[in-house]
Amino acid sequence: MNEQAEPGVRQQLAGIADRVDILPDPLQGKTPAASSIVEKKRVFIVDDHAMFRDGLRQLIDREADLVVCGEAADADEALEGISKSQPNLVIVDISLSGKSGIDLIKAIEDEHEDLPVLVVSMHEESLYAERALRAGAMGYVMKQEPSKTVKVAIRKVLAGEMHLSEKMAGSLISKLMRGTDEHPPSPLEKLSDRELEVFRLLGLGKKVRQIAEEMSVTIPTINSFRNRIKEKLQLNSSTEVALHAIHWSREELP
């Protein structure tokens, strides 16, 4: 090699090394091991609380093998963002403005059949986990769990495995083996996914018109849901339904 040209070659090699965050000695001809370059799995976050999204993004982005590729506050924004960012995993909360997290999971299942979903929610696992799994989710973690549990759940779901707490997994296995649960079912388990969403929104103090707008259905449809809730919970009036919902909502808040 021409000695005058050699410094220029060194500069080019050093520049290439800088761009891939590796600094080999060009004179020794060393190349980085293929294993030193990690392909990060892309995670999309759907949650209507910006502060929680920020915290979860920081938690994920600190991991060498994970990166947040996008986020959304509601179902419609999420479906658009998922199509654009092509994630490997979607994290979904149950409570979203507009369509519920359960409805979003069903939509993801329809539009992106092989895309795994992990639910991270404040809502009680015993009431929502099975519903989420039926909708197409691969795992459920409650928000009060330590960050280590969330990271374990993310990696399990990315690996094609299901993640539930030991208690919830035992309960589901018991149902499959004996056709029943170890514990008496909550009356709310009698409600369909849509009825439970109406019940939850009533518990937040929302009026029938507001709920109809959020769920993109008519007022008579919400009234029909409310009547079915009243029958299934054996309550006497719409007022009792609302009071029961408010009491349940306050008990469920962490």
C-alpha positions, -999 to +999 in steps of 0.1 A: +000+000+000+013+035-008+025+051+024+010+085+015-024+070+009-023+049+041-035+078+064-065+084+042-075+047+043-071+048+081-094+077+084-121+060+062-119+028+083-121+048+115-151+067+102-169+034+094-161+021+129-175+053+145-208+049+126-214+014+141-201+024+175-170+000+173-134+012+173-112-015+158-075-009+149-075-008+111-039-019+110-046-052+128-075-060+105-098-070+134-136-072+128-163-071+155-180-104+164-215-107+149-229-114+183-219-079+195-247-064+173-281-069+190-313-067+170-337-049+192-373-060+195-397-032+188-425-024+214-455-002+208-472+012+240-510+020+242-521+038+274-541+070+280-518+083+308-488+101+293-468+098+325-472+060+326-462+058+289-431+079+296-421+057+325-427+025+306-407+039+276-377+046+299-379+012+314-379-005+280-354+017+263-328+009+290-328-027+279-301-037+253-325-059+234-357-038+234-368-004+220-400+016+220-410+022+184-442+042+191-470+050+214-507+060+214-533+072+239-564+055+223-574+026+201-578+045+168-544+062+172-529+029+181-541+010+151-527+037+128-494+038+147-490+000+147-495-002+109-468+024+104-442+013+130-445-025+125-437-035+161-429-070+175-451-065+205-479-042+216-485-033+253-522-023+259-540-009+289-576-020+295-590+015+302-587+037+271-608+067+259-632+055+231-628+018+224-617-002+254-584-022+255-604-054+250-619-040+218-584-029+207-569-064+213-597-079+192-589-053+164-552-061+165-560-098+163-581-091+132-557-068+115-523-081+126-529-118+133-494-128+145-487-096+165-485-105+202-502-083+228-494-079+265-519-062+288-504-039+315-533-025+335-544-013+370-576-034+367-579-066+387-564-096+369-591-120+382-618-100+363-600-089+332-572-114+324-594-142+310-613-116+289-580-103+275-568-138+267-601-146+249-597-114+229-562-125+218-537-112+244-507-134+254-502-120+289-515-098+317-495-078+343-510-054+369-494-020+370-485-023+407-462-052+399-424-044+400-406-034+368-388-067+368-421-086+363-430-063+334-396-070+317-400-108+323-435-107+308-424-087+277-397-113+269-419-143+275-446-129+252-420-121+226-408-157+228-443-169+221-451-179+257-480-168+278-475-147+310-499-147+340-494-145+377-492-179+394-526-173+411-543-165+378-526-193+359-537-218+386-573-205+384-574-210+346-559-244+348-585-254+375-613-242+352-599-263+323-593-294+344-625-294+365-648-271+346-649-247+375-629-222+395-615-227+430-632-196+441-669-185+437-671-163+406-677-126+409-711-115+398-694-092+373-680-122+355-715-128+342-712-096+322-701-096+286-671-075+276-692-046+263-715-048+294-685-046+317-672-016+298-705+002+302-705-007+339-669+006+343-678+039+326-709+043+348-686+038+378-666+068+366-697+089+368-703+092+331-738+097+317-755+075+291-749+100+263-712+103+271-708+065+272-726+062+239-702+088+223-671+071+238-682+036+226-695+049+192-729+034+197-764+048+201-781+058+234-807+030+231-778+005+228-763+017+260-797+016+277-800-020+265-766-028+280-776-012+313-808-032+315-789-064+309-765-054+336-794-048+360-808-083+353-775-101+356-765-084+388-801-087+402-805-050+408-838-032+410-832+000+390-808+020+368-799+041+398-789+010+417-767+000+387-750+034+388-744+033+426-731-003+424-708+007+396-694+037+415-688+016+446-670-010+426-649+016+407-638+032+440-628-002+454-609-012+423-587+020+422-552+013+434 
